[in-house]
Amino acid sequence: MAKTKGDKISMEELGRKSIEEFKKASKIPVVVVLDDIRSLHNIGSVFRTADAFAVERIILCGITAQPPHREIQKAALGATESVQWSYNSNCLDAVNGLRISGYTILGIEQVEGSVNLANAQVFNESKLALIFGNEVKGVTQSVLDACDDFIEIPQDGTKHSLNISVSVGVVLWELFRKFKA
């Protein structure tokens, strides 16, 4: 039977990659660094988003929990198996290692001199490391001091903050669009 507008697309029709196919597929040159993220659901959601946008890898730092963990797995829906990840107890050490490897370090934070995501011109860089911080305190100041630049998500509401998993989704979508253009 022919489908009409609004009919759901089956999993087979979506052409979903296997975990092995995903691991071999090309990725956008982006590393997501999570600096002291408390919420296991946020961590799992970041894995799922990193899978959706084919991110190179995730680095979990400080108090950020690591898979396997039941609460991370619930939100990740298996993405902890497809997305490459590592753990570093010290975020600044992870950032310095990324710099040595040729990454431009971008703090995703509301700081003096930050650039509106819509106006950011950093997308022509070959390799980017995005630092996302704690749900309450944000990115640690010592890590901000090590960043090359800063990106801020524009907001017009009263809270002027987004859940960390939402922030990751917004920024990765913009980067994914730019890298795929």
N, CA and C atoms as an extended XYZ file, in Angstrom:
543
Properties=species:S:1:pos:R:3:atomname:S:1:resname:S:1:resid:I:1 pbc="F F F"
N         0.840       -1.181        0.000 N   MET     1
C         0.000        0.000        0.000 CA  MET     1
C         0.888        1.249        0.000 C   MET     1
N         0.555        2.209       -0.828 N   ALA     2
C         1.344        3.435       -0.952 CA  ALA     2
C         1.170        4.305        0.288 C   ALA     2
N         2.249        4.923        0.675 N   LYS     3
C         2.209        5.826        1.833 CA  LYS     3
C         1.723        7.191        1.381 C   LYS     3
N         1.088        7.864        2.318 N   THR     4
C         0.668        9.236        2.069 CA  THR     4
C         1.329       10.144        3.093 C   THR     4
N         1.313       11.416        2.812 N   LYS     5
C         1.931       12.390        3.699 CA  LYS     5
C         1.419       12.202        5.127 C   LYS     5
N         2.358       12.110        6.079 N   GLY     6
C         2.020       11.934        7.479 CA  GLY     6
C         2.086       10.500        7.959 C   GLY     6
N         2.197        9.521        7.036 N   ASP     7
C         2.351        8.117        7.446 CA  ASP     7
C         3.731        7.919        8.051 C   ASP     7
N         3.791        7.156        9.111 N   LYS     8
C         5.077        6.886        9.761 CA  LYS     8
C         5.973        6.062        8.847 C   LYS     8
N         7.274        6.315        8.963 N   ILE     9
C         8.287        5.583        8.208 CA  ILE     9
C         8.801        4.470        9.118 C   ILE     9
N         8.912        3.277        8.592 N   SER    10
C         9.371        2.135        9.384 CA  SER    10
C        10.873        2.222        9.631 C   SER    10
N        11.341        1.486       10.628 N   MET    11
C        12.773        1.447       10.933 CA  MET    11
C        13.576        0.952        9.731 C   MET    11
N        13.053       -0.007        9.002 N   GLU    12
C        13.752       -0.525        7.817 CA  GLU    12
C        13.889        0.562        6.757 C   GLU    12
N        12.818        1.347        6.563 N   GLU    13
C        12.843        2.413        5.567 CA  GLU    13
C        13.798        3.542        5.936 C   GLU    13
N        14.038        3.720        7.217 N   LEU    14
C        14.949        4.775        7.666 CA  LEU    14
C        16.404        4.469        7.330 C   LEU    14
N        16.718        3.218        7.065 N   GLY    15
C        18.089        2.853        6.713 CA  GLY    15
C        19.062        3.005        7.865 C   GLY    15
N        18.618        2.663        9.029 N   ARG    16
C        19.429        2.788       10.247 CA  ARG    16
C        20.710        1.959       10.142 C   ARG    16
N        21.836        2.557       10.497 N   LYS    17
C        23.120        1.870       10.470 CA  LYS    17
C        23.237        0.915       11.660 C   LYS    17
N        23.981       -0.153       11.456 N   SER    18
C        24.333       -1.010       12.581 CA  SER    18
C        25.419       -0.295       13.382 C   SER    18
N        25.692       -0.771       14.579 N   ILE    19
C        26.750       -0.168       15.399 CA  ILE    19
C        28.081       -0.227       14.664 C   ILE    19
N        28.376       -1.357       14.036 N   GLU    20
C        29.645       -1.481       13.303 CA  GLU    20
C        29.701       -0.541       12.109 C   GLU    20
N        28.599       -0.394       11.377 N   GLU    21
C        28.562        0.538       10.254 CA  GLU    21
C        28.757        1.978       10.743 C   GLU    21
N        28.135        2.321       11.876 N   PHE    22
C        28.288        3.661       12.441 CA  PHE    22
C        29.742        3.921       12.818 C   PHE    22
N        30.371        2.949       13.458 N   LYS    23
C        31.762        3.133       13.883 CA  LYS    23
C        32.695        3.377       12.700 C   LYS    23
N        32.381        2.786       11.551 N   LYS    24
C        33.208        2.935       10.350 CA  LYS    24
C        32.850        4.170        9.529 C   LYS    24
N        31.671        4.730        9.743 N   ALA    25
C        31.191        5.876        8.961 CA  ALA    25
C        31.968        7.145        9.290 C   ALA    25
N        31.982        8.077        8.343 N   SER    26
C        32.660        9.352        8.593 CA  SER    26
C        31.890       10.133        9.649 C   SER    26
N        32.620       10.921       10.402 N   LYS    27
C        32.065       11.706       11.501 CA  LYS    27
C        32.371       13.181       11.272 C   LYS    27
N        31.579       14.040       11.904 N   ILE    28
C        31.964       15.450       11.883 CA  ILE    28
C        33.133       15.593       12.869 C   ILE    28
N        34.103       16.468       12.565 N   PRO    29
C        35.319       16.566       13.395 CA  PRO    29
C        35.092       17.338       14.693 C   PRO    29
N        34.230       16.775       15.536 N   VAL    30
C        33.841       17.431       16.778 CA  VAL    30
C        33.968       16.446       17.935 C   VAL    30
N        34.581       16.921       19.016 N   VAL    31
C        34.640       16.178       20.269 CA  VAL    31
C        33.815       16.967       21.278 C   VAL    31
N        32.912       16.268       21.967 N   VAL    32
C        32.113       16.878       23.028 CA  VAL    32
C        32.779       16.538       24.357 C   VAL    32
N        33.086       17.563       25.144 N   VAL    33
C        33.699       17.376       26.454 CA  VAL    33
C        32.680       17.788       27.509 C   VAL    33
N        32.375       16.871       28.432 N   LEU    34
C        31.417       17.146       29.501 CA  LEU    34
C        32.189       17.363       30.801 C   LEU    34
N        32.105       18.578       31.329 N   ASP    35
C        32.844       19.002       32.511 CA  ASP    35
C        31.933       18.952       33.744 C   ASP    35
N        32.077       17.906       34.556 N   ASP    36
C        31.341       17.764       35.826 CA  ASP    36
C        29.816       17.777       35.677 C   ASP    36
N        29.292       16.961       34.785 N   ILE    37
C        27.841       16.857       34.591 CA  ILE    37
C        27.276       15.918       35.657 C   ILE    37
N        26.258       16.392       36.376 N   ARG    38
C        25.680       15.630       37.490 CA  ARG    38
C        24.628       14.620       37.041 C   ARG    38
N        23.785       15.005       36.105 N   SER    39
C        22.613       14.213       35.755 CA  SER    39
C        22.947       13.056       34.814 C   SER    39
N        22.613       11.859       35.250 N   LEU    40
C        22.830       10.669       34.420 CA  LEU    40
C        21.951       10.721       33.169 C   LEU    40
N        20.764       11.294       33.293 N   HIS    41
C        19.879       11.433       32.127 CA  HIS    41
C        20.486       12.389       31.104 C   HIS    41
N        21.085       13.480       31.573 N   ASN    42
C        21.756       14.399       30.654 CA  ASN    42
C        22.900       13.700       29.920 C   ASN    42
N        23.674       12.927       30.626 N   ILE    43
C        24.800       12.216       30.013 CA  ILE    43
C        24.284       11.263       28.932 C   ILE    43
N        23.263       10.502       29.265 N   GLY    44
C        22.677        9.586       28.283 CA  GLY    44
C        22.128       10.313       27.073 C   GLY    44
N        21.474       11.444       27.299 N   SER    45
C        20.930       12.230       26.196 CA  SER    45
C        22.036       12.776       25.298 C   SER    45
N        23.150       13.163       25.884 N   VAL    46
C        24.282       13.650       25.083 CA  VAL    46
C        24.817       12.523       24.196 C   VAL    46
N        24.898       11.317       24.727 N   PHE    47
C        25.335       10.183       23.901 CA  PHE    47
C        24.390        9.997       22.707 C   PHE    47
N        23.111       10.050       22.975 N   ARG    48
C        22.123        9.835       21.914 CA  ARG    48
C        22.224       10.927       20.854 C   ARG    48
N        22.407       12.174       21.270 N   THR    49
C        22.551       13.284       20.336 CA  THR    49
C        23.855       13.169       19.554 C   THR    49
N        24.937       12.769       20.225 N   ALA    50
C        26.224       12.586       19.545 CA  ALA    50
C        26.117       11.507       18.467 C   ALA    50
N        25.351       10.480       18.733 N   ASP    51
C        25.107        9.438       17.738 CA  ASP    51
C        24.314       10.018       16.568 C   ASP    51
N        23.255       10.760       16.852 N   ALA    52
C        22.392       11.315       15.801 CA  ALA    52
C        23.156       12.201       14.831 C   ALA    52
N        24.101       12.978       15.345 N   PHE    53
C        24.839       13.920       14.511 CA  PHE    53
C        26.248       13.443       14.155 C   PHE    53
N        26.520       12.146       14.386 N   ALA    54
C        27.796       11.525       13.979 CA  ALA    54
C        29.011       12.294       14.485 C   ALA    54
N        29.044       12.514       15.794 N   VAL    55
C        30.157       13.195       16.442 CA  VAL    55
C        31.318       12.214       16.610 C   VAL    55
N        32.510       12.731       16.480 N   GLU    56
C        33.720       11.910       16.581 CA  GLU    56
C        33.797       11.143       17.903 C   GLU    56
N        33.611       11.869       19.026 N   ARG    57
C        33.668       11.197       20.327 CA  ARG    57
C        33.251       12.139       21.441 C   ARG    57
N        33.102       11.549       22.632 N   ILE    58
C        32.761       12.283       23.847 CA  ILE    58
C        33.857       12.015       24.874 C   ILE    58
N        34.234       13.062       25.618 N   ILE    59
C        35.138       12.886       26.752 CA  ILE    59
C        34.375       13.283       28.010 C   ILE    59
N        34.270       12.359       28.933 N   LEU    60
C        33.595       12.575       30.210 CA  LEU    60
C        34.654       12.965       31.238 C   LEU    60
N        34.404       14.060       31.968 N   CYS    61
C        35.420       14.557       32.900 CA  CYS    61
C        34.856       14.787       34.295 C   CYS    61
N        35.755       14.681       35.278 N   GLY    62
C        35.416       15.003       36.662 CA  GLY    62
C        34.363       14.072       37.226 C   GLY    62
N        33.285       14.673       37.773 N   ILE    63
C        32.235       13.874       38.413 CA  ILE    63
C        31.267       13.254       37.405 C   ILE    63
N        31.447       13.538       36.125 N   THR    64
C        30.563       12.984       35.094 CA  THR    64
C        30.628       11.463       35.133 C   THR    64
N        29.481       10.831       35.317 N   ALA    65
C        29.418        9.364       35.398 CA  ALA    65
C        29.733        8.740       34.050 C   ALA    65
N        30.120        7.476       34.098 N   GLN    66
C        30.508        6.741       32.899 CA  GLN    66
C        29.609        5.534       32.673 C   GLN    66
N        29.390        5.191       31.406 N   PRO    67
C        28.686        3.933       31.118 CA  PRO    67
C        29.559        2.755       31.562 C   PRO    67
N        29.027        1.610       31.818 N   PRO    68
C        27.588        1.353       31.778 CA  PRO    68
C        26.935        1.770       33.091 C   PRO    68
N        25.841        2.425       32.986 N   HIS    69
C        25.042        2.795       34.143 CA  HIS    69
C        23.587        2.776       33.691 C   HIS    69
N        22.745        2.163       34.479 N   ARG    70
C        21.351        1.963       34.097 CA  ARG    70
C        20.662        3.264       33.685 C   ARG    70
N        20.857        4.339       34.434 N   GLU    71
C        20.188        5.606       34.131 CA  GLU    71
C        20.749        6.266       32.871 C   GLU    71
N        22.038        6.118       32.621 N   ILE    72
C        22.623        6.638       31.378 CA  ILE    72
C        22.049        5.852       30.206 C   ILE    72
N        22.011        4.540       30.343 N   GLN    73
C        21.538        3.664       29.270 CA  GLN    73
C        20.086        3.961       28.899 C   GLN    73
N        19.246        4.284       29.895 N   LYS    74
C        17.831        4.564       29.623 CA  LYS    74
C        17.681        5.721       28.640 C   LYS    74
N        18.466        6.771       28.799 N   ALA    75
C        18.370        7.934       27.909 CA  ALA    75
C        19.167        7.727       26.622 C   ALA    75
N        20.262        6.996       26.690 N   ALA    76
C        21.141        6.823       25.536 CA  ALA    76
C        20.576        5.856       24.500 C   ALA    76
N        19.722        4.933       24.926 N   LEU    77
C        19.132        3.935       24.021 CA  LEU    77
C        20.172        3.219       23.160 C   LEU    77
N        21.287        2.844       23.776 N   GLY    78
C        22.313        2.083       23.065 CA  GLY    78
C        23.429        2.918       22.465 C   GLY    78
N        23.321        4.245       22.500 N   ALA    79
C        24.343        5.098       21.887 CA  ALA    79
C        25.689        5.011       22.594 C   ALA    79
N        25.726        4.506       23.830 N   THR    80
C        27.018        4.333       24.502 CA  THR    80
C        27.822        3.232       23.826 C   THR    80
N        27.165        2.422       23.024 N   GLU    81
C        27.855        1.368       22.282 CA  GLU    81
C        28.365        1.866       20.934 C   GLU    81
N        27.704        2.871       20.366 N   SER    82
C        28.089        3.352       19.037 CA  SER    82
C        29.048        4.532       19.082 C   SER    82
N        28.892        5.415       20.042 N   VAL    83
C        29.726        6.624       20.124 CA  VAL    83
C        30.983        6.316       20.932 C   VAL    83
N        32.115        6.640       20.349 N   GLN    84
C        33.393        6.465       21.054 CA  GLN    84
C        33.437        7.445       22.222 C   GLN    84
N        33.941        6.984       23.364 N   TRP    85
C        34.040        7.860       24.527 CA  TRP    85
C        35.234        7.454       25.380 C   TRP    85
N        35.649        8.396       26.216 N   SER    86
C        36.714        8.129       27.179 CA  SER    86
C        36.437        8.956       28.426 C   SER    86
N        37.181        8.669       29.476 N   TYR    87
C        37.036        9.391       30.734 CA  TYR    87
C        38.382        9.985       31.131 C   TYR    87
N        38.328       11.223       31.640 N   ASN    88
C        39.510       11.866       32.196 CA  ASN    88
C        39.065       12.550       33.488 C   ASN    88
N        39.712       12.234       34.579 N   SER    89
C        39.309       12.815       35.864 CA  SER    89
C        39.513       14.330       35.897 C   SER    89
N        40.419       14.853       35.084 N   ASN    90
C        40.731       16.272       35.079 CA  ASN    90
C        40.405       16.866       33.713 C   ASN    90
N        39.395       17.731       33.669 N   CYS    91
C        38.957       18.314       32.404 CA  CYS    91
C        40.059       19.136       31.737 C   CYS    91
N        40.823       19.872       32.521 N   LEU    92
C        41.892       20.692       31.959 CA  LEU    92
C        42.938       19.819       31.264 C   LEU    92
N        43.252       18.668       31.837 N   ASP    93
C        44.178       17.736       31.176 CA  ASP    93
C        43.601       17.257       29.846 C   ASP    93
N        42.303       16.962       29.817 N   ALA    94
C        41.654       16.525       28.574 CA  ALA    94
C        41.724       17.628       27.522 C   ALA    94
N        41.440       18.864       27.928 N   VAL    95
C        41.475       20.005       27.012 CA  VAL    95
C        42.894       20.208       26.472 C   VAL    95
N        43.886       20.139       27.332 N   ASN    96
C        45.275       20.299       26.880 CA  ASN    96
C        45.674       19.206       25.910 C   ASN    96
N        45.219       17.990       26.137 N   GLY    97
C        45.489       16.893       25.206 CA  GLY    97
C        44.840       17.134       23.847 C   GLY    97
N        43.620       17.662       23.857 N   LEU    98
C        42.938       17.981       22.599 CA  LEU    98
C        43.669       19.089       21.848 C   LEU    98
N        44.153       20.087       22.577 N   ARG    99
C        44.899       21.182       21.935 CA  ARG    99
C        46.160       20.642       21.252 C   ARG    99
N        46.874       19.778       21.939 N   ILE   100
C        48.089       19.177       21.370 CA  ILE   100
C        47.755       18.395       20.097 C   ILE   100
N        46.550       17.819       20.072 N   SER   101
C        46.105       17.055       18.910 CA  SER   101
C        45.514       17.927       17.801 C   SER   101
N        45.570       19.248       17.970 N   GLY   102
C        45.167       20.162       16.910 CA  GLY   102
C        43.721       20.639       16.939 C   GLY   102
N        43.035       20.447       18.056 N   TYR   103
C        41.654       20.897       18.165 CA  TYR   103
C        41.590       22.356       18.588 C   TYR   103
N        40.613       23.083       18.056 N   THR   104
C        40.267       24.407       18.546 CA  THR   104
C        39.302       24.186       19.699 C   THR   104
N        39.572       24.801       20.838 N   ILE   105
C        38.801       24.573       22.063 CA  ILE   105
C        37.757       25.681       22.213 C   ILE   105
N        36.480       25.288       22.230 N   LEU   106
C        35.385       26.243       22.330 CA  LEU   106
C        34.568       25.977       23.589 C   LEU   106
N        34.517       26.978       24.459 N   GLY   107
C        33.666       26.883       25.635 CA  GLY   107
C        32.251       27.285       25.257 C   GLY   107
N        31.287       26.445       25.582 N   ILE   108
C        29.883       26.781       25.330 CA  ILE   108
C        29.346       27.338       26.644 C   ILE   108
N        29.391       28.653       26.716 N   GLU   109
C        29.132       29.304       28.005 CA  GLU   109
C        28.796       30.781       27.785 C   GLU   109
N        28.027       31.348       28.700 N   GLN   110
C        27.729       32.767       28.688 CA  GLN   110
C        28.845       33.482       29.447 C   GLN   110
N        29.800       34.004       28.685 N   VAL   111
C        30.948       34.703       29.280 CA  VAL   111
C        31.206       35.999       28.515 C   VAL   111
N        31.989       36.851       29.107 N   GLU   112
C        32.396       38.082       28.438 CA  GLU   112
C        33.104       37.718       27.132 C   GLU   112
N        32.652       38.314       26.037 N   GLY   113
C        33.285       38.076       24.746 CA  GLY   113
C        32.770       36.858       23.993 C   GLY   113
N        31.741       36.199       24.520 N   SER   114
C        31.214       35.038       23.795 CA  SER   114
C        30.519       35.498       22.518 C   SER   114
N        30.471       34.593       21.539 N   VAL   115
C        29.879       34.875       20.239 CA  VAL   115
C        28.542       34.147       20.154 C   VAL   115
N        27.539       34.833       19.664 N   ASN   116
C        26.232       34.238       19.442 CA  ASN   116
C        26.398       33.057       18.473 C   ASN   116
N        25.816       31.916       18.803 N   LEU   117
C        25.938       30.715       17.972 CA  LEU   117
C        25.605       30.994       16.515 C   LEU   117
N        24.577       31.780       16.268 N   ALA   118
C        24.169       32.082       14.895 CA  ALA   118
C        25.236       32.870       14.137 C   ALA   118
N        26.065       33.619       14.857 N   ASN   119
C        27.087       34.460       14.227 CA  ASN   119
C        28.486       33.865       14.292 C   ASN   119
N        28.628       32.733       14.914 N   ALA   120
C        29.954       32.138       15.097 CA  ALA   120
C        30.571       31.774       13.752 C   ALA   120
N        31.804       32.163       13.573 N   GLN   121
C        32.529       31.898       12.331 CA  GLN   121
C        33.612       30.840       12.511 C   GLN   121
N        33.469       30.005       13.511 N   VAL   122
C        34.504       29.015       13.815 CA  VAL   122
C        34.294       27.705       13.069 C   VAL   122
N        33.245       27.632       12.266 N   PHE   123
C        32.890       26.368       11.642 CA  PHE   123
C        33.849       25.945       10.532 C   PHE   123
N        34.727       26.833       10.112 N   ASN   124
C        35.696       26.444        9.093 CA  ASN   124
C        36.940       25.800        9.703 C   ASN   124
N        36.993       25.735       11.025 N   GLU   125
C        38.100       25.054       11.688 CA  GLU   125
C        38.003       23.565       11.378 C   GLU   125
N        39.141       22.890       11.296 N   SER   126
C        39.093       21.482       10.912 CA  SER   126
C        38.662       20.568       12.048 C   SER   126
N        39.077       20.864       13.275 N   LYS   127
C        38.723       20.004       14.409 CA  LYS   127
C        38.318       20.871       15.591 C   LYS   127
N        37.142       20.585       16.142 N   LEU   128
C        36.613       21.391       17.230 CA  LEU   128
C        36.371       20.541       18.468 C   LEU   128
N        36.680       21.101       19.627 N   ALA   129
C        36.336       20.487       20.909 CA  ALA   129
C        35.377       21.451       21.596 C   ALA   129
N        34.190       20.954       21.934 N   LEU   130
C        33.157       21.765       22.567 CA  LEU   130
C        33.073       21.403       24.038 C   LEU   130
N        33.233       22.385       24.905 N   ILE   131
C        33.215       22.138       26.342 CA  ILE   131
C        31.872       22.586       26.908 C   ILE   131
N        31.153       21.644       27.500 N   PHE   132
C        29.875       21.908       28.154 CA  PHE   132
C        30.053       21.662       29.644 C   PHE   132
N        29.504       22.566       30.464 N   GLY   133
C        29.753       22.495       31.900 CA  GLY   133
C        28.592       22.045       32.752 C   GLY   133
N        28.885       21.976       34.023 N   ASN   134
C        27.964       21.567       35.073 CA  ASN   134
C        26.627       22.302       34.977 C   ASN   134
N        25.562       21.592       35.309 N   GLU   135
C        24.203       22.124       35.207 CA  GLU   135
C        23.986       23.391       36.033 C   GLU   135
N        24.701       23.574       37.116 N   VAL   136
C        24.524       24.750       37.973 CA  VAL   136
C        25.678       25.740       37.810 C   VAL   136
N        26.902       25.260       37.849 N   LYS   137
C        28.082       26.127       37.862 CA  LYS   137
C        28.662       26.415       36.487 C   LYS   137
N        28.250       25.661       35.470 N   GLY   138
C        28.795       25.862       34.125 CA  GLY   138
C        30.182       25.261       33.992 C   GLY   138
N        30.908       25.728       32.984 N   VAL   139
C        32.261       25.254       32.724 CA  VAL   139
C        33.190       25.829       33.788 C   VAL   139
N        34.060       25.012       34.341 N   THR   140
C        35.025       25.425       35.358 CA  THR   140
C        35.888       26.579       34.825 C   THR   140
N        36.160       27.582       35.661 N   GLN   141
C        36.909       28.759       35.218 CA  GLN   141
C        38.288       28.396       34.657 C   GLN   141
N        38.980       27.462       35.276 N   SER   142
C        40.306       27.081       34.756 CA  SER   142
C        40.211       26.496       33.348 C   SER   142
N        39.115       25.818       33.062 N   VAL   143
C        38.899       25.275       31.711 CA  VAL   143
C        38.529       26.409       30.759 C   VAL   143
N        37.690       27.352       31.212 N   LEU   144
C        37.369       28.515       30.374 CA  LEU   144
C        38.642       29.279       30.008 C   LEU   144
N        39.555       29.394       30.979 N   ASP   145
C        40.816       30.098       30.732 CA  ASP   145
C        41.641       29.425       29.639 C   ASP   145
N        41.411       28.137       29.405 N   ALA   146
C        42.165       27.384       28.400 CA  ALA   146
C        41.469       27.350       27.031 C   ALA   146
N        40.281       27.953       26.931 N   CYS   147
C        39.531       27.923       25.672 CA  CYS   147
C        40.072       28.954       24.677 C   CYS   147
N        39.941       28.617       23.401 N   ASP   148
C        40.339       29.538       22.332 CA  ASP   148
C        39.265       30.584       22.069 C   ASP   148
N        38.014       30.178       22.247 N   ASP   149
C        36.894       31.084       22.012 CA  ASP   149
C        35.670       30.543       22.736 C   ASP   149
N        34.570       31.315       22.670 N   PHE   150
C        33.364       30.959       23.414 CA  PHE   150
C        32.139       31.162       22.545 C   PHE   150
N        31.206       30.246       22.655 N   ILE   151
C        29.947       30.335       21.931 CA  ILE   151
C        28.811       30.362       22.946 C   ILE   151
N        27.848       31.226       22.668 N   GLU   152
C        26.671       31.367       23.526 CA  GLU   152
C        25.419       31.129       22.680 C   GLU   152
N        24.469       30.405       23.238 N   ILE   153
C        23.193       30.172       22.560 CA  ILE   153
C        22.279       31.348       22.887 C   ILE   153
N        21.780       32.055       21.861 N   PRO   154
C        20.911       33.207       22.134 CA  PRO   154
C        19.594       32.761       22.775 C   PRO   154
N        19.144       33.527       23.749 N   GLN   155
C        17.906       33.204       24.461 CA  GLN   155
C        17.168       34.488       24.808 C   GLN   155
N        15.847       34.443       24.753 N   ASP   156
C        15.040       35.621       25.068 CA  ASP   156
C        14.128       35.425       26.276 C   ASP   156
N        14.202       34.275       26.925 N   GLY   157
C        13.314       34.001       28.050 CA  GLY   157
C        13.803       34.599       29.353 C   GLY   157
N        13.183       34.196       30.437 N   THR   158
C        13.543       34.712       31.754 CA  THR   158
C        14.660       33.911       32.415 C   THR   158
N        14.882       32.691       32.007 N   LYS   159
C        15.856       31.815       32.677 CA  LYS   159
C        17.289       32.007       32.182 C   LYS   159
N        17.454       32.294       30.918 N   HIS   160
C        18.778       32.459       30.311 CA  HIS   160
C        19.694       31.267       30.562 C   HIS   160
N        19.079       30.093       30.568 N   SER   161
C        19.867       28.866       30.623 CA  SER   161
C        19.026       27.750       30.038 C   SER   161
N        19.705       26.767       29.490 N   LEU   162
C        19.055       25.582       28.936 CA  LEU   162
C        19.605       24.351       29.639 C   LEU   162
N        18.819       23.299       29.661 N   ASN   163
C        19.318       22.031       30.151 CA  ASN   163
C        20.539       21.656       29.312 C   ASN   163
N        21.534       21.053       29.932 N   ILE   164
C        22.784       20.726       29.237 CA  ILE   164
C        22.537       19.863       27.999 C   ILE   164
N        21.637       18.905       28.088 N   SER   165
C        21.398       18.041       26.922 CA  SER   165
C        20.750       18.833       25.785 C   SER   165
N        19.924       19.821       26.119 N   VAL   166
C        19.324       20.670       25.090 CA  VAL   166
C        20.403       21.550       24.457 C   VAL   166
N        21.272       22.118       25.278 N   SER   167
C        22.381       22.945       24.759 CA  SER   167
C        23.245       22.153       23.790 C   SER   167
N        23.576       20.928       24.162 N   VAL   168
C        24.387       20.080       23.280 CA  VAL   168
C        23.654       19.863       21.954 C   VAL   168
N        22.360       19.594       22.028 N   GLY   169
C        21.583       19.368       20.813 CA  GLY   169
C        21.550       20.581       19.905 C   GLY   169
N        21.342       21.758       20.474 N   VAL   170
C        21.284       22.994       19.686 CA  VAL   170
C        22.620       23.251       18.994 C   VAL   170
N        23.705       23.160       19.740 N   VAL   171
C        25.035       23.459       19.177 CA  VAL   171
C        25.433       22.400       18.144 C   VAL   171
N        25.210       21.131       18.456 N   LEU   172
C        25.588       20.085       17.498 CA  LEU   172
C        24.770       20.164       16.215 C   LEU   172
N        23.502       20.497       16.320 N   TRP   173
C        22.687       20.644       15.111 CA  TRP   173
C        23.270       21.739       14.215 C   TRP   173
N        23.633       22.875       14.812 N   GLU   174
C        24.207       23.966       14.025 CA  GLU   174
C        25.519       23.547       13.374 C   GLU   174
N        26.371       22.869       14.119 N   LEU   175
C        27.645       22.400       13.554 CA  LEU   175
C        27.425       21.351       12.471 C   LEU   175
N        26.535       20.418       12.732 N   PHE   176
C        26.219       19.367       11.763 CA  PHE   176
C        25.766       19.995       10.436 C   PHE   176
N        24.869       20.973       10.523 N   ARG   177
C        24.396       21.674        9.317 CA  ARG   177
C        25.561       22.308        8.563 C   ARG   177
N        26.434       22.981        9.304 N   LYS   178
C        27.556       23.680        8.679 CA  LYS   178
C        28.552       22.697        8.045 C   LYS   178
N        28.862       21.625        8.764 N   PHE   179
C        29.831       20.667        8.231 CA  PHE   179
C        29.269       19.903        7.043 C   PHE   179
N        27.968       19.677        7.002 N   LYS   180
C        27.359       18.913        5.908 CA  LYS   180
C        27.012       19.790        4.709 C   LYS   180
N        27.059       21.139        4.886 N   ALA   181
C        26.707       22.060        3.795 CA  ALA   181
C        27.706       21.983        2.656 C   ALA   181
